[in-house]
Amino acid sequence: MIETNDVEKPANGPTREFAKGLSSIRLTGIWGIAAAFAVLLGIFGINGWYSNESSKASQWVSHTFEVEGTLQKMLSVLQDTETGQRGYLLTGKESYLEPFVKAKGQIDDLVTKLHTLTADNPRQQQAIGRIKPLITEKLDELNLTITLRQADKHDEAIAIVNSDRGKLIMDRIRSLIADMEAEEERLLKSRKRELDRLETLSLYGEGIGIVLLIAIAGVVVYRIRHSLTLRQRAEEELGITEERTRLILGAAGQGIYGIDMTGIATFANPKACELLGYAAEELIGQPLHDLIHHSYPDGSPYPVENCLMYAAFKDSKVHVVDDEVLWRKDGTSFPVEYTSTPILKMGELIGAVITFSDITERLKVDKAKTEFVSTVSHELRTPLTSIKGALGLIQSGTVGDLPETMRSMLDIAYNNSDRLVNLINDILDIEKIEANKLDYHMKPVEVVSMVAEA
């Protein structure tokens, strides 16, 4: 897209400084945006990393609290079973067994939950393995005393309680739970330290990113101010620069012409006039589609509404075309490759500029190249097929047994000849694809086997 500015400029001062100023502003802007974008990506990346890692660490902290809570709950439930047992032994009232029965039903779930929560910690798993039989033993002791009391053997039940057997079991259970809690506290401290470390790293990263953004902004502002100074000093010579541009257009090796929003020619360089056989005054002011672009290569009419040269000032896009022709003043045509670029003035579309080249010679070269590749490929395939067949006969033992060393070399020769035949076939297939002559046979295939073969 081309932008123009018709403001009149004085005519003294170095145009090189003007160009340098424009280039510097552009490069500074690109560099500044790219650097700022990179820094922002870095900050976002750090934040994303911190968010992910801190989330993991927080989950582990919550996990530790959950394990500790479950341990406390399990100890509390065991104590509830003892409380219910003692109340029943002392009073004989069945109501005291309700907390015992309720607590007993919770024990297995709590042990299973602890086993799942600590699956990642072998030490805790070992501790649970030691606690489980103790819990079973404790519950058996409680059940025994309750059963004796229910059978009116109160003295025997009290004797079991007074033996301190149950107390010793509970002391061992409390000790193991305390060890597990100590392990969880150790893990909790470690995980909190990791969370603090992550937060510190994130703060450092964000701080460095902000400092870099400020530094980038400072450098960009300084360079833009410097570039604007150069531009202001050089704008006086813009008239000379424009004249130089006109001279360049005149010396360009491509045809170049401009059209307004109605398709009327506004300028044409000497090369365009030479290729089209018109004088500049015969082109300027004329609707160029009707004059030089009115028909397709086969001579059929080319509707103006389909013209891709005009499309540039309709959709504000650059169009590159290499399969059309332009028509000379004498009625003959020639193949061209052209680019149609919209022209903007102060942000408003005012037309398009078209650059084009005669590609007659290039097409001849492409055709000759294609024919050469086809000929060479065909000429190579026939002898290679014979060589491959002969090697296959020898390899199969038709001409007699072969020494093992010779068979190895023969296998290499056969495989390489097969690869060459496949390569030539691929070249011929590419030629057919380019010429739109390759037949496609569509059918379902097993993707996994195809990938394995490849």
C-alpha positions, 0 to 999 in steps of 0.5 A: 500500500502506497501513501502520498502527501501533497503538502508543498515542501521547500527545496533545500536540505539533505534528502538523505537525512530525511530518508534516514529520519523516516527509516530510523523512526520506522526501525525504532518503532518496530524495534521498540514494539518488538522489544516491548512485546518480548518483555511482555511475553516474558512477564506473562510467561513468568506470571503463567509459570508462577501461577501454575507452580504456585497452584501446585505448591498451594495444592500440596500445602492444602494436601498436607493440611488435609492429611493432618486433619485426617490423622486428627480425625482418626485419633479422635474417632478412636478416642470416641470408641474408648469413651463409648466402651468405658461408659457402657462398662460403667453403666451398662446403658446401651446409649453409650454404645452409639458413639462407639458404633458410629466411630467404629464405622468411620475407622476403615474410611479414615484409614483408606483415605489416609492411604490414598492421600499419602500414596506419594510418600513411602514413609507415611505408607509404612506408618499406615501399614503399622497403624492398621493392625494396631487399630484392628487389635484395639477394636478387638479389645474394645469389642471383647470387653463390651461382649463380656459386659453384655454377658454379665461378666463385668469383672472380666471386662474390667480386668481387661481394662485394668490390664492396660493392654488397650492403653498400650495399644493406644499409646503406640497408635498415638506415637505413630500418628505423632510421627506421621504428623511430624512428617507432614509438618516437615513437608508443610514447611518445605512446601511453604518455603517453595511457595515463598521462593516462587513468589520471590522469583515472580516478583523479581521477574516482574520487577526486571520486566518493568525496568526493561519496559521503562528502559525501552520506552526511554530509548524509543522516545529518545530515538524518535525525538532524534529521528524527528529532528532529522526529518524536520531538517530534511523535509525542505528537500522533499521536492528534490526527493520526489523529482528523484523518484520520478527519474527512477520511475523513468529508468525502471525496467518494469512497466509502471502506471497509475489509475484513479478510483474510476480506472483512468490512467494518471501516469505511465513510465517510459517502460510501460509505454514501450511494452504497450506500444502507446505514447504516454499521452495516449494512455493518460486520461484513458480507461486502461482496462478497456484499452489494454486489459479487455480480454483473457489470453484466449480472447474472450471478454474480460469483464471490468468488474472482475479486473484484479487491477481495479480490485486494489482500490476496491478492497485495499489489498495488493494483488499479484497476478501472473496468468493474464495478458495485456494488449498492445496498440497493434492488437497483439497480446503478451503474457505479464506478471503484474502487481496492483497496489492501492494508493492512500492519501492521508489515509484515503484510497485514491487509486492504484499503481500497477507494475508489470513485466513481460514474461514471454521469455520466462515462460519459454524457459519454464517450458523448455525446462519442463520438457528437458526434465521430462525427456531426461527422466524418461531416458533414465527410467528405461535403462534403470528399469533394465538394470534393476531387473537384471540385478533382481535376477542375479539377486534371486539366484537365477544365474547361480549361487553368489558369495555372501560378500557379493550378495551384500554389495548386490543388495545395496546396488539393487536397493539404490537402483530401486530408489533411483527409479522411485525418484524418477517416477516422483519427478514425472509425477510432479511434472504431471501435477504442474501440468494438471495431468495427474489422475487421482484415484480416491479410496479409503486407506489405513493411515497407521500403515501408511505412516509406518511405511513412510 
